[in-house]
Amino acid sequence: MTVREVYDYIDSIAPFNTAVHDNVGLLTGSMDFEITGICTCLDITNAIIDEAVKKNANLIISHHPVIFDPLKSVCPPSPVYKLVQNNISAIAMHTNFDMAENGVGDALIELLGFTATGADLEPVHPDGLGFGSVCDLDFAFTPKALAEHCKNALDLGGVRYTPIEKEIKRVAVCSGSGGSTMHLAIARGCDALITGDIKHNVWIDAINSNFVLIDAGHFGTEKCSTHRIAALLSKHFKEVPIFAADNDTEPCGYV
């Protein structure tokens, strides 16, 4: 089985041409490499490359691109250097997987126990394909209760939330850094937005708009991508070992 076969399968479930301003696809290695194993992760780090080498995986599939901006050099300790040094191919499936059916957004909503209703929160393609979802809840939450639900459902050390008094019956959910979608959520009649990487000014806007924000972190809202990618590939490819990286961990700690 070659890298090209895996690439073509990914393209069939999360077309690379749907990515938005993104460096997706094959970033290191060769389409012709014979695969010995596949490792999936959110970000390609040196620790994950070491794990792939130890477990005899020569293809790493990540959500975030290991090469995002143009590189001026490829030297240690760059993971790109380490990938090339070990003849490991790397495929990124980022915004194309955010928007795909059964992709990151759907995986996040499943973990929260919600059901998406209606069109995507932020359509970016003429057919309506885009980022985020709107969910009507089976019962109302308070802001604190919704924050606690997100913390428990996503197995997080903590979340941030808007501490106001409000009943929440409709929420918008956007994985990654989705603070910019707050006003889209308000326009869709949502009471709250669950996302990550929310900037200070957006929190102020939320307070002034009597709107609830739940910041579950960029890692927290996208770590589900690692196992979702592995699960989709495992159903389709039986010839090689496929595993989610053990070293796919949050890059910061909490006190």
N, C-alpha and C positions, 0 to 999 in steps of 0.2 A: 504494500500500500504506500502510495507516494503523498507528499505534501499537497500536490495538486488536487488529489481526490478529496482531501479534507477541505481545502480551500473552496472547491466547487460546491461541496455540500453546505458549507457555511453560507456561501453566496446564494444558495437556494432558499435558505430559511431566514437570512438577514442580509439582503442584497447590499453589497458594498457601495453601490452607486446611490444608495439612499443616505449615506453618511453626510453630515453637514459640517463643512470647514474642518475636516478631520483627516488624520493620516492613518487610514485603516488598510487592511490587507497584509500581504507578505512584506515584512520589514527587514528580516535577515534570513540568510540561508537560500535554499533553492527549491523550486517547485518539483524538481526531479529527485530530491532526497527520499530514500526509503525510510519509512518511519519505524522506529523501534519502541516508541512509547510517547504518550501525549500527556503533558502537564497543563492544567488550567489555573488561572490566577486573575486577580484584579489588576495588580501592577507587577511588572517583571523587575525583581530585585536580584542582587548578587546571591542572597540566601536562597531564593527560589531556583536560580540557575544551578547552584550547588546541589540542591535537592533533586533537580531533574537529572543531573549527571549521575548522582548516586543511584537513582532509580532507573537509569538507562532510558530516559526519555529524551529524544532529540527534536521534539516539536513542543514549543510552549505557546499556548493560546491565551492571550490576555484581553481584558476589557479595555484598559487604558493603553494607548500606544507607547512602546518603549522609546520610539523616536517620534516626538511631536513637532518640535521646531527643527530647522536645519542645523546640522552638526558642523562645528568648525574643526573638531578633532575627535578621534576615537582611540582613547588611551585608558589604561587602568586609572581609577576604579570603575569606569563606565560599564554598566551592564551590557551595552552594545558590544564593547570590546570582548567581554567574557562570552557572549553568545557566539560571536564569530570564532573566537579562540577554540570553542568546544564544538564547532560545527552544528550548532543548534538553530533550527529555523524558528522564527517568531511571527505569529499572525496576530493582528489586533482587530477586534470587532467591537467598536466603541459606539458612536451614536447610531450606527445602523442596527446594533443590538438593543440599544435603549428603546428604539421605536418598534422593533419587530414583535410579531405575535409570539407569545411564549418567551419573550426576551426579559430584560432586566426589570422594566416597569411592571410587567405582569407578575414576575416572581416576587417583587416587593409587595404588591397588592395581595397576593396569595398568603404571604407570611403574616400580613396584618389582619387577614381574615375578612377582607372587604371584597366587594364586587364592583367592577367598573360599569358605569352607565353612560351612554351617549358617546359623542365624538371626543377625540384627544383634546387635552387642555390647550396645547399650543401647536396647531397644525403648521407644518413647514413645507409640505408637498401639495400639489394641486388635488391629489386624491384624498386629502385630509389627514394623511399619515403625519404624526408628529410626536411631541413629548408630553408626558404626563397624562393622568386620567382623573375623572371626576367620579366619586363614589357616594351613593346615598346609603346612609347607615341604617341598620335594623333598629337601633335604639340610640338615644342621645347620650353624648359624653359631655362632661365638663372639661375645660382645658387641661386641668391637672390630671384627670382620669385618662384623657386621650394620650397625654405625654407618658404616663405610666404604662399604658397599653403598648405604645410604640417601644418603650424601653424593654419591656418583657418579651414582646413578640419578636423583636430583632436582636435580642440577647446583647444589650448594650450596657456600658458602664454608666451612662447617663445621657439625658437629652435636655435641650433647652426649649422653653415654651413661653408664650405670652400669658402672663398671670392676670387675666381679666375674668370677669364673671360673664359667661356666655354659654348658651346651650348649642352644642354642635351636632348637627344632623346630616350635613353634607360636607365632604372633604375633598380637596384636591391632593393628589399624590404625585410627586415628581422626583425620581431618583437623582442622586448627584447634587449638583449646584443649581437649584431651581428657584431661588429667591426672586428672580426677575419675573416669575410667572404669577406673583401674588395678585396683581390687579386683574389678570385674566381669570384667576380663581374667583375673585370678588364679582366679576362680571357674569360668571356662570352660577352665581347664587351660592357659592361655597361659604361655609362658616370658618374653615380652617385650611391650612396648607401644610402638608408633611413633606419635608425635603431636607437638604443639607447645605452647609456653607453659606448661611444667611448673613448678609452684611448688616452693620449697625444701622445704617439709614433705613433699611427695609424694616427692621424692628420698630423704629420710630414711626414709619408709615403705618405699620400694623396697629400700633397703639392708637394713633389718630383716626384710624378707620374702624376701630372696634373689631379687629380681625385677629384670629388666632394663628400663630406660627408655631410649628413643631420642628425643631432642628435636630434631626437624628444623625447628622454628620454625613460627609461624603462617603466615607468608608462604610458607615453603618447602613446607608440606603443602597449601596451597590455591592456589598460583599456577597450577596446572593447570586451575583453573576457567575462567580467561580463554580459553584455546584450546578447551576443551571446549564452552563456550557458543557460541563463534564457529563451531565445526565443526557443531554441531547445527543452528544457524540457517541456515548456508550450504547444508545439504542440503535444507532446506525452502523457503527463500526465494531466488529467483534474480533478483529485480527490482532489488535495490539492493546497493551494495558493503557487505560485512561484514568487519571486521578486528579483530584483537586489538591493543590499544594498545601501541605501542612504549615508552611512558612508564610502563607497569605494572611498576615495579621496586621492589625491597625498600627500605623507608623508612629503613634503617639500614645502616651499613658495618661491616666487620670489620678488626681489626688483629692 
